Amino acid sequence: MDNIQNYTYEHKGYILQQTSYNWHYMWTAYLKGKGLLISHITAEDVGWMMVCVKAARASTAEEPKRDTFVDAAGYAACAAECAFGSTGR
């Protein structure tokens, strides 16, 4: 797990974290415009939804790919940072 986490932070962590902070605004606006959302989507929600996207893609893949697991771990780590901050508390 440490190797996956280190790979994710070194190569994708910053991009994933920054992306999740922007996507929650876009997804909230889109879903509210469609009448599908009463509240708002948080940056943490985006991280979890991206884990779900990766899981959905993996379920239809012909064979597993390492990058899928790395990406899912990275999205989950971003969700955790959004929920608890970089200290994990």
KOLGU-4560 file (N, C-alpha, C; in nm, 3 decimals, padded with zeros to 5 digits):
<recs>
<n_xx: 00.083 n_yy: -00.119 n_zz: 00.000 ca_xx: 00.000 ca_yy: 00.000 ca_zz: 00.000 c_xx: 00.087 c_yy: 00.125 c_zz: 00.000 mol: A seq: 1 type: MET>
<n_xx: 00.197 n_yy: 00.124 n_zz: 00.072 ca_xx: 00.283 ca_yy: 00.242 ca_zz: 00.074 c_xx: 00.333 c_yy: 00.278 c_zz: -00.064 mol: A seq: 2 type: ASP>
<n_xx: 00.368 n_yy: 00.177 n_zz: -00.145 ca_xx: 00.416 ca_yy: 00.205 ca_zz: -00.280 c_xx: 00.308 c_yy: 00.273 c_zz: -00.364 mol: A seq: 3 type: ASN>
<n_xx: 00.185 n_yy: 00.226 n_zz: -00.353 ca_xx: 00.076 ca_yy: 00.286 ca_zz: -00.428 c_xx: 00.054 c_yy: 00.429 c_zz: -00.381 mol: A seq: 4 type: ILE>
<n_xx: 00.053 n_yy: 00.449 n_zz: -00.250 ca_xx: 00.029 ca_yy: 00.583 ca_zz: -00.197 c_xx: 00.141 c_yy: 00.678 c_zz: -00.237 mol: A seq: 5 type: GLN>
<n_xx: 00.266 n_yy: 00.634 n_zz: -00.229 ca_xx: 00.378 ca_yy: 00.718 ca_zz: -00.268 c_xx: 00.372 c_yy: 00.752 c_zz: -00.416 mol: A seq: 6 type: ASN>
<n_xx: 00.341 n_yy: 00.654 n_zz: -00.499 ca_xx: 00.329 ca_yy: 00.678 ca_zz: -00.643 c_xx: 00.220 c_yy: 00.781 c_zz: -00.671 mol: A seq: 7 type: TYR>
<n_xx: 00.108 n_yy: 00.766 n_zz: -00.604 ca_xx: -00.005 ca_yy: 00.855 ca_zz: -00.626 c_xx: 00.031 c_yy: 00.998 c_zz: -00.586 mol: A seq: 8 type: THR>
<n_xx: 00.088 n_yy: 01.016 n_zz: -00.471 ca_xx: 00.123 ca_yy: 01.151 ca_zz: -00.427 c_xx: 00.231 c_yy: 01.212 c_zz: -00.513 mol: A seq: 9 type: TYR>
<n_xx: 00.332 n_yy: 01.135 n_zz: -00.549 ca_xx: 00.443 ca_yy: 01.188 ca_zz: -00.628 c_xx: 00.399 c_yy: 01.228 c_zz: -00.767 mol: A seq: 10 type: GLU>
<n_xx: 00.314 n_yy: 01.147 n_zz: -00.829 ca_xx: 00.282 ca_yy: 01.167 ca_zz: -00.969 c_xx: 00.145 c_yy: 01.229 c_zz: -00.994 mol: A seq: 11 type: HIS>
<n_xx: 00.050 n_yy: 01.209 n_zz: -00.902 ca_xx: -00.084 ca_yy: 01.255 ca_zz: -00.929 c_xx: -00.149 c_yy: 01.329 c_zz: -00.813 mol: A seq: 12 type: LYS>
<n_xx: -00.098 n_yy: 01.315 n_zz: -00.695 ca_xx: -00.164 ca_yy: 01.369 ca_zz: -00.576 c_xx: -00.203 c_yy: 01.514 c_zz: -00.585 mol: A seq: 13 type: GLY>
<n_xx: -00.113 n_yy: 01.600 n_zz: -00.626 ca_xx: -00.143 ca_yy: 01.742 ca_zz: -00.632 c_xx: -00.251 c_yy: 01.769 c_zz: -00.735 mol: A seq: 14 type: TYR>
<n_xx: -00.240 n_yy: 01.707 n_zz: -00.850 ca_xx: -00.338 ca_yy: 01.727 ca_zz: -00.956 c_xx: -00.475 c_yy: 01.677 c_zz: -00.910 mol: A seq: 15 type: ILE>
<n_xx: -00.480 n_yy: 01.559 n_zz: -00.849 ca_xx: -00.607 ca_yy: 01.503 ca_zz: -00.804 c_xx: -00.670 c_yy: 01.591 c_zz: -00.697 mol: A seq: 16 type: LEU>
<n_xx: -00.588 n_yy: 01.639 n_zz: -00.604 ca_xx: -00.643 ca_yy: 01.721 ca_zz: -00.497 c_xx: -00.698 c_yy: 01.851 c_zz: -00.553 mol: A seq: 17 type: GLN>
<n_xx: -00.623 n_yy: 01.917 n_zz: -00.640 ca_xx: -00.670 ca_yy: 02.041 ca_zz: -00.699 c_xx: -00.795 c_yy: 02.019 c_zz: -00.782 mol: A seq: 18 type: GLN>
<n_xx: -00.799 n_yy: 01.910 n_zz: -00.856 ca_xx: -00.915 ca_yy: 01.880 ca_zz: -00.939 c_xx: -01.039 c_yy: 01.860 c_zz: -00.854 mol: A seq: 19 type: THR>
<n_xx: -01.027 n_yy: 01.787 n_zz: -00.743 ca_xx: -01.145 ca_yy: 01.760 ca_zz: -00.662 c_xx: -01.202 c_yy: 01.888 c_zz: -00.603 mol: A seq: 20 type: SER>
<n_xx: -01.119 n_yy: 01.987 n_zz: -00.575 ca_xx: -01.169 ca_yy: 02.112 ca_zz: -00.521 c_xx: -01.249 c_yy: 02.190 c_zz: -00.626 mol: A seq: 21 type: TYR>
<n_xx: -01.219 n_yy: 02.176 n_zz: -00.753 ca_xx: -01.293 ca_yy: 02.245 ca_zz: -00.859 c_xx: -01.416 c_yy: 02.167 c_zz: -00.903 mol: A seq: 22 type: ASN>
<n_xx: -01.406 n_yy: 02.038 n_zz: -00.909 ca_xx: -01.515 ca_yy: 01.956 ca_zz: -00.961 c_xx: -01.640 c_yy: 01.967 c_zz: -00.875 mol: A seq: 23 type: TRP>
<n_xx: -01.625 n_yy: 01.982 n_zz: -00.746 ca_xx: -01.746 ca_yy: 01.985 ca_zz: -00.664 c_xx: -01.834 c_yy: 02.104 c_zz: -00.701 mol: A seq: 24 type: HIS>
<n_xx: -01.775 n_yy: 02.215 n_zz: -00.742 ca_xx: -01.855 ca_yy: 02.328 ca_zz: -00.787 c_xx: -01.927 c_yy: 02.296 c_zz: -00.918 mol: A seq: 25 type: TYR>
<n_xx: -01.856 n_yy: 02.236 n_zz: -01.012 ca_xx: -01.914 ca_yy: 02.204 ca_zz: -01.141 c_xx: -02.024 c_yy: 02.099 c_zz: -01.127 mol: A seq: 26 type: MET>
<n_xx: -01.997 n_yy: 01.992 n_zz: -01.050 ca_xx: -02.096 ca_yy: 01.885 ca_zz: -01.034 c_xx: -02.219 c_yy: 01.937 c_zz: -00.960 mol: A seq: 27 type: TRP>
<n_xx: -02.199 n_yy: 02.021 n_zz: -00.860 ca_xx: -02.313 ca_yy: 02.079 ca_zz: -00.787 c_xx: -02.400 c_yy: 02.161 c_zz: -00.882 mol: A seq: 28 type: THR>
<n_xx: -02.339 n_yy: 02.250 n_zz: -00.960 ca_xx: -02.414 ca_yy: 02.334 ca_zz: -01.053 c_xx: -02.489 c_yy: 02.249 c_zz: -01.156 mol: A seq: 29 type: ALA>
<n_xx: -02.421 n_yy: 02.150 n_zz: -01.210 ca_xx: -02.483 ca_yy: 02.064 ca_zz: -01.310 c_xx: -02.604 c_yy: 01.990 c_zz: -01.253 mol: A seq: 30 type: TYR>
<n_xx: -02.585 n_yy: 01.924 n_zz: -01.140 ca_xx: -02.693 ca_yy: 01.845 ca_zz: -01.081 c_xx: -02.808 c_yy: 01.932 c_zz: -01.030 mol: A seq: 31 type: LEU>
<n_xx: -02.776 n_yy: 02.051 n_zz: -00.978 ca_xx: -02.883 ca_yy: 02.142 ca_zz: -00.936 c_xx: -02.961 c_yy: 02.190 c_zz: -01.058 mol: A seq: 32 type: LYS>
<n_xx: -02.891 n_yy: 02.219 n_zz: -01.168 ca_xx: -02.957 ca_yy: 02.262 ca_zz: -01.291 c_xx: -03.051 c_yy: 02.156 c_zz: -01.345 mol: A seq: 33 type: GLY>
<n_xx: -03.020 n_yy: 02.031 n_zz: -01.324 ca_xx: -03.105 ca_yy: 01.921 ca_zz: -01.369 c_xx: -03.216 c_yy: 01.890 c_zz: -01.269 mol: A seq: 34 type: LYS>
<n_xx: -03.214 n_yy: 01.959 n_zz: -01.156 ca_xx: -03.314 ca_yy: 01.934 ca_zz: -01.053 c_xx: -03.289 c_yy: 01.807 c_zz: -00.975 mol: A seq: 35 type: GLY>
<n_xx: -03.168 n_yy: 01.758 n_zz: -00.978 ca_xx: -03.134 ca_yy: 01.631 ca_zz: -00.912 c_xx: -03.066 c_yy: 01.649 c_zz: -00.777 mol: A seq: 36 type: LEU>
<n_xx: -03.043 n_yy: 01.774 n_zz: -00.738 ca_xx: -02.967 ca_yy: 01.798 ca_zz: -00.616 c_xx: -03.027 c_yy: 01.914 c_zz: -00.540 mol: A seq: 37 type: LEU>
<n_xx: -03.053 n_yy: 01.894 n_zz: -00.413 ca_xx: -03.108 ca_yy: 02.000 ca_zz: -00.330 c_xx: -02.995 c_yy: 02.071 c_zz: -00.255 mol: A seq: 38 type: ILE>
<n_xx: -02.898 n_yy: 01.997 n_zz: -00.209 ca_xx: -02.788 ca_yy: 02.052 ca_zz: -00.130 c_xx: -02.670 c_yy: 02.084 c_zz: -00.221 mol: A seq: 39 type: SER>
<n_xx: -02.549 n_yy: 02.054 n_zz: -00.176 ca_xx: -02.430 ca_yy: 02.076 ca_zz: -00.259 c_xx: -02.335 c_yy: 01.958 c_zz: -00.244 mol: A seq: 40 type: HIS>
<n_xx: -02.247 n_yy: 01.944 n_zz: -00.341 ca_xx: -02.146 ca_yy: 01.838 ca_zz: -00.340 c_xx: -02.018 c_yy: 01.896 c_zz: -00.283 mol: A seq: 41 type: ILE>
<n_xx: -01.956 n_yy: 01.822 n_zz: -00.194 ca_xx: -01.830 ca_yy: 01.867 ca_zz: -00.135 c_xx: -01.711 c_yy: 01.810 c_zz: -00.211 mol: A seq: 42 type: THR>
<n_xx: -01.595 n_yy: 01.863 n_zz: -00.184 ca_xx: -01.472 ca_yy: 01.810 ca_zz: -00.244 c_xx: -01.452 c_yy: 01.665 c_zz: -00.202 mol: A seq: 43 type: ALA>
<n_xx: -01.489 n_yy: 01.632 n_zz: -00.079 ca_xx: -01.480 ca_yy: 01.492 ca_zz: -00.033 c_xx: -01.571 c_yy: 01.402 c_zz: -00.115 mol: A seq: 44 type: GLU>
<n_xx: -01.694 n_yy: 01.450 n_zz: -00.143 ca_xx: -01.787 ca_yy: 01.373 ca_zz: -00.226 c_xx: -01.726 c_yy: 01.343 c_zz: -00.363 mol: A seq: 45 type: ASP>
<n_xx: -01.659 n_yy: 01.440 n_zz: -00.421 ca_xx: -01.599 ca_yy: 01.421 ca_zz: -00.553 c_xx: -01.496 c_yy: 01.309 c_zz: -00.548 mol: A seq: 46 type: VAL>
<n_xx: -01.413 n_yy: 01.309 n_zz: -00.444 ca_xx: -01.315 ca_yy: 01.201 ca_zz: -00.431 c_xx: -01.381 c_yy: 01.065 c_zz: -00.429 mol: A seq: 47 type: GLY>
<n_xx: -01.489 n_yy: 01.051 n_zz: -00.349 ca_xx: -01.560 ca_yy: 00.924 ca_zz: -00.342 c_xx: -01.628 c_yy: 00.889 c_zz: -00.473 mol: A seq: 48 type: TRP>
<n_xx: -01.685 n_yy: 00.988 n_zz: -00.540 ca_xx: -01.751 ca_yy: 00.959 ca_zz: -00.667 c_xx: -01.649 c_yy: 00.915 c_zz: -00.772 mol: A seq: 49 type: MET>
<n_xx: -01.529 n_yy: 00.970 n_zz: -00.768 ca_xx: -01.427 ca_yy: 00.929 ca_zz: -00.863 c_xx: -01.379 c_yy: 00.787 c_zz: -00.834 mol: A seq: 50 type: MET>
<n_xx: -01.378 n_yy: 00.748 n_zz: -00.706 ca_xx: -01.349 ca_yy: 00.608 ca_zz: -00.672 c_xx: -01.456 c_yy: 00.519 c_zz: -00.736 mol: A seq: 51 type: VAL>
<n_xx: -01.581 n_yy: 00.563 n_zz: -00.730 ca_xx: -01.691 ca_yy: 00.487 ca_zz: -00.791 c_xx: -01.675 c_yy: 00.479 c_zz: -00.942 mol: A seq: 52 type: CYS>
<n_xx: -01.632 n_yy: 00.587 n_zz: -01.005 ca_xx: -01.608 ca_yy: 00.586 ca_zz: -01.150 c_xx: -01.502 c_yy: 00.482 c_zz: -01.184 mol: A seq: 53 type: VAL>
<n_xx: -01.394 n_yy: 00.482 n_zz: -01.108 ca_xx: -01.287 ca_yy: 00.384 ca_zz: -01.132 c_xx: -01.338 c_yy: 00.242 c_zz: -01.113 mol: A seq: 54 type: LYS>
<n_xx: -01.418 n_yy: 00.220 n_zz: -01.009 ca_xx: -01.472 ca_yy: 00.086 ca_zz: -00.984 c_xx: -01.564 c_yy: 00.043 c_zz: -01.098 mol: A seq: 55 type: ALA>
<n_xx: -01.645 n_yy: 00.135 n_zz: -01.148 ca_xx: -01.734 ca_yy: 00.102 ca_zz: -01.259 c_xx: -01.655 c_yy: 00.066 c_zz: -01.383 mol: A seq: 56 type: ALA>
<n_xx: -01.550 n_yy: 00.143 n_zz: -01.412 ca_xx: -01.467 ca_yy: 00.111 ca_zz: -01.528 c_xx: -01.397 c_yy: -00.023 c_zz: -01.510 mol: A seq: 57 type: ARG>
<n_xx: -01.349 n_yy: -00.048 n_zz: -01.390 ca_xx: -01.278 ca_yy: -00.174 ca_zz: -01.364 c_xx: -01.372 c_yy: -00.294 c_zz: -01.380 mol: A seq: 58 type: ALA>
<n_xx: -01.498 n_yy: -00.276 n_zz: -01.347 ca_xx: -01.592 ca_yy: -00.387 ca_zz: -01.355 c_xx: -01.620 c_yy: -00.430 c_zz: -01.499 mol: A seq: 59 type: SER>
<n_xx: -01.591 n_yy: -00.345 n_zz: -01.595 ca_xx: -01.614 ca_yy: -00.379 ca_zz: -01.735 c_xx: -01.484 c_yy: -00.401 c_zz: -01.813 mol: A seq: 60 type: THR>
<n_xx: -01.372 n_yy: -00.387 n_zz: -01.745 ca_xx: -01.242 ca_yy: -00.406 ca_zz: -01.813 c_xx: -01.218 c_yy: -00.553 c_zz: -01.841 mol: A seq: 61 type: ALA>
<n_xx: -01.150 n_yy: -00.580 n_zz: -01.950 ca_xx: -01.119 ca_yy: -00.719 ca_zz: -01.985 c_xx: -01.015 c_yy: -00.778 c_zz: -01.891 mol: A seq: 62 type: GLU>
<n_xx: -00.924 n_yy: -00.695 n_zz: -01.843 ca_xx: -00.824 ca_yy: -00.741 ca_zz: -01.747 c_xx: -00.789 c_yy: -00.626 c_zz: -01.654 mol: A seq: 63 type: GLU>
<n_xx: -00.748 n_yy: -00.658 n_zz: -01.530 ca_xx: -00.714 ca_yy: -00.551 ca_zz: -01.435 c_xx: -00.589 c_yy: -00.475 c_zz: -01.477 mol: A seq: 64 type: PRO>
<n_xx: -00.588 n_yy: -00.347 n_zz: -01.445 ca_xx: -00.472 ca_yy: -00.262 ca_zz: -01.474 c_xx: -00.425 c_yy: -00.196 c_zz: -01.346 mol: A seq: 65 type: LYS>
<n_xx: -00.296 n_yy: -00.197 n_zz: -01.324 ca_xx: -00.237 ca_yy: -00.137 ca_zz: -01.204 c_xx: -00.280 c_yy: 00.008 c_zz: -01.189 mol: A seq: 66 type: ARG>
<n_xx: -00.283 n_yy: 00.081 n_zz: -01.298 ca_xx: -00.316 ca_yy: 00.222 ca_zz: -01.293 c_xx: -00.456 c_yy: 00.247 c_zz: -01.235 mol: A seq: 67 type: ASP>
<n_xx: -00.547 n_yy: 00.156 n_zz: -01.259 ca_xx: -00.683 ca_yy: 00.170 ca_zz: -01.205 c_xx: -00.680 c_yy: 00.169 c_zz: -01.053 mol: A seq: 68 type: THR>
<n_xx: -00.603 n_yy: 00.078 n_zz: -00.996 ca_xx: -00.591 ca_yy: 00.069 ca_zz: -00.850 c_xx: -00.520 c_yy: 00.192 c_zz: -00.794 mol: A seq: 69 type: PHE>
<n_xx: -00.416 n_yy: 00.235 n_zz: -00.863 ca_xx: -00.341 ca_yy: 00.353 ca_zz: -00.819 c_xx: -00.431 c_yy: 00.476 c_zz: -00.821 mol: A seq: 70 type: VAL>
<n_xx: -00.506 n_yy: 00.493 n_zz: -00.928 ca_xx: -00.597 ca_yy: 00.607 ca_zz: -00.938 c_xx: -00.703 c_yy: 00.603 c_zz: -00.828 mol: A seq: 71 type: ASP>
<n_xx: -00.764 n_yy: 00.486 n_zz: -00.806 ca_xx: -00.867 ca_yy: 00.474 ca_zz: -00.703 c_xx: -00.811 c_yy: 00.506 c_zz: -00.565 mol: A seq: 72 type: ALA>
<n_xx: -00.691 n_yy: 00.458 n_zz: -00.537 ca_xx: -00.626 ca_yy: 00.488 ca_zz: -00.409 c_xx: -00.599 c_yy: 00.638 c_zz: -00.397 mol: A seq: 73 type: ALA>
<n_xx: -00.558 n_yy: 00.699 n_zz: -00.506 ca_xx: -00.532 ca_yy: 00.843 ca_zz: -00.505 c_xx: -00.659 c_yy: 00.923 c_zz: -00.480 mol: A seq: 74 type: GLY>
<n_xx: -00.769 n_yy: 00.885 n_zz: -00.545 ca_xx: -00.895 ca_yy: 00.955 ca_zz: -00.523 c_xx: -00.942 c_yy: 00.938 c_zz: -00.379 mol: A seq: 75 type: TYR>
<n_xx: -00.928 n_yy: 00.818 n_zz: -00.323 ca_xx: -00.966 ca_yy: 00.795 ca_zz: -00.184 c_xx: -00.879 c_yy: 00.878 c_zz: -00.089 mol: A seq: 76 type: ALA>
<n_xx: -00.750 n_yy: 00.888 n_zz: -00.120 ca_xx: -00.660 ca_yy: 00.970 ca_zz: -00.038 c_xx: -00.699 c_yy: 01.117 c_zz: -00.045 mol: A seq: 77 type: ALA>
<n_xx: -00.738 n_yy: 01.162 n_zz: -00.163 ca_xx: -00.783 ca_yy: 01.301 ca_zz: -00.176 c_xx: -00.910 c_yy: 01.325 c_zz: -00.095 mol: A seq: 78 type: CYS>
<n_xx: -01.002 n_yy: 01.230 n_zz: -00.099 ca_xx: -01.125 ca_yy: 01.242 ca_zz: -00.019 c_xx: -01.091 c_yy: 01.251 c_zz: 00.129 mol: A seq: 79 type: ALA>
<n_xx: -00.996 n_yy: 01.171 n_zz: 00.173 ca_xx: -00.955 ca_yy: 01.174 ca_zz: 00.314 c_xx: -00.892 c_yy: 01.308 c_zz: 00.350 mol: A seq: 80 type: ALA>
<n_xx: -00.809 n_yy: 01.362 n_zz: 00.262 ca_xx: -00.749 ca_yy: 01.493 ca_zz: 00.290 c_xx: -00.855 c_yy: 01.601 c_zz: 00.295 mol: A seq: 81 type: GLU>
<n_xx: -00.955 n_yy: 01.592 n_zz: 00.211 ca_xx: -01.064 ca_yy: 01.690 ca_zz: 00.213 c_xx: -01.144 c_yy: 01.678 c_zz: 00.342 mol: A seq: 82 type: CYS>
<n_xx: -01.162 n_yy: 01.556 n_zz: 00.390 ca_xx: -01.239 ca_yy: 01.534 ca_zz: 00.512 c_xx: -01.162 c_yy: 01.569 c_zz: 00.638 mol: A seq: 83 type: ALA>
<n_xx: -01.033 n_yy: 01.534 n_zz: 00.641 ca_xx: -00.956 ca_yy: 01.546 ca_zz: 00.765 c_xx: -00.838 c_yy: 01.643 c_zz: 00.756 mol: A seq: 84 type: PHE>
<n_xx: -00.808 n_yy: 01.694 n_zz: 00.639 ca_xx: -00.690 ca_yy: 01.777 ca_zz: 00.622 c_xx: -00.567 c_yy: 01.691 c_zz: 00.604 mol: A seq: 85 type: GLY>
<n_xx: -00.456 n_yy: 01.754 n_zz: 00.577 ca_xx: -00.332 ca_yy: 01.679 ca_zz: 00.550 c_xx: -00.277 c_yy: 01.609 c_zz: 00.672 mol: A seq: 86 type: SER>
<n_xx: -00.324 n_yy: 01.645 n_zz: 00.792 ca_xx: -00.275 ca_yy: 01.579 ca_zz: 00.914 c_xx: -00.346 c_yy: 01.447 c_zz: 00.939 mol: A seq: 87 type: THR>
<n_xx: -00.460 n_yy: 01.424 n_zz: 00.873 ca_xx: -00.534 ca_yy: 01.300 ca_zz: 00.892 c_xx: -00.621 c_yy: 01.297 c_zz: 01.015 mol: A seq: 88 type: GLY>
<n_xx: -00.640 n_yy: 01.411 n_zz: 01.079 ca_xx: -00.722 ca_yy: 01.416 ca_zz: 01.203 c_xx: -00.853 c_yy: 01.483 c_zz: 01.178 mol: A seq: 89 type: ARG>
</recs>
